[in-house]
Amino acid sequence: MTAVVNVFLKEGVLDPQGKAAHHALDSLGFAGVDDVRIGKQIIIKLDTEDKAEAEAEVKEMCETLLANTVIEDYTIEIS
């Protein structure tokens, strides 16, 4: 089973990397971009066939290590 975790800054948290990318896109002529937020994606291969167990384990991984839940949110997709 594979888990895809997307970690991103919470709304209201300053994203300097996103601001720099937004400015660069604007400079390159991509005028229709309103905002850019930069995050990270983590792909985890799991040795289980139980989707609920996998999701619970990955959630614990996120809460413990993979995301700083004070300033970051995350989503989990299991397939």
Contacts in CASP RR format, 6 or more apart in sequence:
PFRMAT RR
TARGET T0000
AUTHOR 0000-0000-0000
METHOD contacts of the structure
MODEL  1
MTAVVNVFLKEGVLDPQGKAAHHALDSLGFAGVDDVRIGKQIIIKLDTED
KAEAEAEVKEMCETLLANTVIEDYTIEIS
1 45 0 8 1.000
1 46 0 8 1.000
1 47 0 8 1.000
1 48 0 8 1.000
1 49 0 8 1.000
1 51 0 8 1.000
1 54 0 8 1.000
1 78 0 8 1.000
1 79 0 8 1.000
2 43 0 8 1.000
2 44 0 8 1.000
2 45 0 8 1.000
2 46 0 8 1.000
2 78 0 8 1.000
2 79 0 8 1.000
3 43 0 8 1.000
3 44 0 8 1.000
3 46 0 8 1.000
3 54 0 8 1.000
3 55 0 8 1.000
3 58 0 8 1.000
3 76 0 8 1.000
3 77 0 8 1.000
3 78 0 8 1.000
4 41 0 8 1.000
4 42 0 8 1.000
4 43 0 8 1.000
4 44 0 8 1.000
4 76 0 8 1.000
4 77 0 8 1.000
4 79 0 8 1.000
5 41 0 8 1.000
5 42 0 8 1.000
5 43 0 8 1.000
5 44 0 8 1.000
5 58 0 8 1.000
5 61 0 8 1.000
5 62 0 8 1.000
5 66 0 8 1.000
5 67 0 8 1.000
5 74 0 8 1.000
5 75 0 8 1.000
5 76 0 8 1.000
5 77 0 8 1.000
6 39 0 8 1.000
6 40 0 8 1.000
6 41 0 8 1.000
6 74 0 8 1.000
6 75 0 8 1.000
6 77 0 8 1.000
7 39 0 8 1.000
7 40 0 8 1.000
7 41 0 8 1.000
7 42 0 8 1.000
7 62 0 8 1.000
7 66 0 8 1.000
7 67 0 8 1.000
7 72 0 8 1.000
7 73 0 8 1.000
7 74 0 8 1.000
8 37 0 8 1.000
8 38 0 8 1.000
8 39 0 8 1.000
8 40 0 8 1.000
8 72 0 8 1.000
8 73 0 8 1.000
8 74 0 8 1.000
9 15 0 8 1.000
9 37 0 8 1.000
9 38 0 8 1.000
9 39 0 8 1.000
9 71 0 8 1.000
9 72 0 8 1.000
9 73 0 8 1.000
10 71 0 8 1.000
10 72 0 8 1.000
10 73 0 8 1.000
13 71 0 8 1.000
13 72 0 8 1.000
15 36 0 8 1.000
15 37 0 8 1.000
15 38 0 8 1.000
17 38 0 8 1.000
18 36 0 8 1.000
18 37 0 8 1.000
18 38 0 8 1.000
19 36 0 8 1.000
21 36 0 8 1.000
21 38 0 8 1.000
22 33 0 8 1.000
22 35 0 8 1.000
22 36 0 8 1.000
25 33 0 8 1.000
25 36 0 8 1.000
26 33 0 8 1.000
42 66 0 8 1.000
44 58 0 8 1.000
44 61 0 8 1.000
46 54 0 8 1.000
46 57 0 8 1.000
46 58 0 8 1.000
48 54 0 8 1.000
48 57 0 8 1.000
51 78 0 8 1.000
54 78 0 8 1.000
55 76 0 8 1.000
55 78 0 8 1.000
58 76 0 8 1.000
58 78 0 8 1.000
59 76 0 8 1.000
62 69 0 8 1.000
62 74 0 8 1.000
62 76 0 8 1.000
63 69 0 8 1.000
66 74 0 8 1.000
67 73 0 8 1.000
67 74 0 8 1.000
END
